Amino acid sequence: MFEIRQAESGDVVMAGRLDASQCGQALKFLDGVAEPRVIDLGGLEYISSAGLGVLLKTQKRAMAAGKGLKLVNVNRHIQDIFRYAGFDRIFEVVKASE
Amino acid sequence: MVDAITKTTELRAEALLQILGVTRKLAAPFDLATVLAEIGEAARALLRAERATIWLYEPVADRLVLTGSAVDPPPQATLEQGILGATARLREIVSVPDCSADPRFDPAVDLDYDNDVRCMLSVPFVEQNNLVGVLQVVDRQDGPFTAEDERIAETLATQCVVFIQRERMMRSLVTAEKLDREIKLAREIQMSTLPATMPRIHGYDLAGQFCPADETGGDTFDLVTIGDSRLFVLLGDASGHGIGPALSSTQFTAMLRVALRLGAGLDAIFTQVNNQLVEDLPEEHFVTAFLGMLDFERHEVEYHAAGQGPLLHYRAVAGQCEWLDPTTFPMGFMKYPFVEPPRSLTLAPGDILGLISDGVFEAHDASGRMFGPAGVAEIVRRHWDRPMSELLTRVLEAVRDFAGTEPQADDITIVLIARQGGTVADTTVRRYFKRSYDSLAPIFQFIEDFLAGRSIDPSLREPVCFIVEELFTNMVKYNPEAVRDIALALGQSDAALTVRLTDFDVAPFDVTRAPAVDITRPLEEREIGGLGLHLVRQMADTIRYEYADGRSTVTFTKTLG
């Protein structure tokens, strides 16, 4: 199961499993958010490389508009993936509080 | 040669006949001394002279040696001495009508026979500008030598050169062939001491192979079961090339077997055999050797590695090759002042002990790059969970591929000892999935059930799912023509979780060779393509790609804590 929504604060919230079969839905949703600023990954258990592609595209769009994305509440496993992928160099990543 | 033949036609019939007689003799398999005597005699008779002698040139010593001499050692001359030396230096015919009037004349070399010499004809043997020898003819009966005499002597000299060269070539061929036979024999003896079959030990998989270089090297190996819990393991490499090392290694193996049969322990064998080698081997020779005793109930190997290394210890848990240094200097140099206790290592399930002769590490490509331990480690990392005989073949293939057209310079010997339990065959579960992203959910479920059913650390779930998803979606994306379901197999051992994906009726695509991704690039240069496989390689502890019969198989492992 994968879920994506926008909280009242304006933060985008993702939860569940973002695999290749869910990426279309995720990207479509994010494209619909005018100025994405924060993505809360607290409920995200899993992300595949296709999911990373969605984040990368959104970050490029955000940077072009002048403000980069902040990825918050990132769990340990996804932190590892971000590190392996070098995402920690191109996103502001905030770990989940342990 | 053509010149000589043209000149021959101008000779008188008698001379021609005699020269032909000599030529016939040259064709017969006479030895050099006989033929030279024959030529000398022909020259003497044809030129109606008193005496004729032939000197051969020895290039290494840069001197001439008289042939057919009754004196031992035969008389010798430098190129500075006499008319003889002048002929050799000038490489021209020297005709002296009156020797007593010629300042070059030196009775010490120009005449071995008597002091009363009148005229002399001295003819060089030259082959492609190289001096071969000198023919000297003295005291023509009817006065000084004529121009025709010079031509006859020259013709004889040409024949002589041909014969001498042929004879030398034949002799070197015969020597080479004899040596070749001896090397072959030594090689056969060497091979015959190798174990014909591998001992069978429960819970272990053994493989050993010896690949001789063209020239004999001195590699050997041995595996001998002792009692019901131990295996003696040897890999040795006697220094040098040729028959010597082949025989040294043969003798070495024989000594060890005798010592084992007498019930000697590892340390005693090591010390005693070394002392014996010190006495037996020529001073500059030595043997590098691994002598080990595997206790296959305790899974412990005690060993001495005398100049033999690096030794491979593949640790299945870490999915890494460890390289161990030799414990002491090679055997046969000198008596060990003291013998340290043997080193020991423990083989965990899936671990491999690899004894590898330097012929593998030192195999080089055309540019001189060495295969090295890194080359071995790469193959082991990819094929560690295969039967040892297969892993061994893979290493040999890799060495051959690496070397390309470079010839094998040294013997290659490999002994592999794997403790089983690192492989998955018995516990593997396999399922087939449709080529669609919709299969991802059931795939994740399959993985989750497998892990939960075996109480495997749940933190492995996400990395395993990540890798499987990446490999699976790759197969779906890049093989759009393929129709068959993709197989996913999961297996567990003490040491690791093994996952295998198989895609059928597809073209090869080696995911392990996809280009690395530079993760330090700025955002604008980042593309998602290639990143997935980059991450897969980071997250899998080992990964291997195989292709056969239209089937792409990717196998990866995650080490169990």
Interface residues (C-beta under 8 A of the other chain):
Chain A: R17 D19 A20 S21 E45 Y46 I47 S48 S49 A50 L52 G53 L56 K57 Q59 K60 M63 H77 D80 I81 Y84 A85 G86 R89 I90
Chain B: Y437 D438 L440 A441 F444 S459 E462 P463 C465 F466 E469 E470 T473 I519 T520 R521 P522 L523 E524 R526 I528 L531 G532 H534 L535 Q538 M539
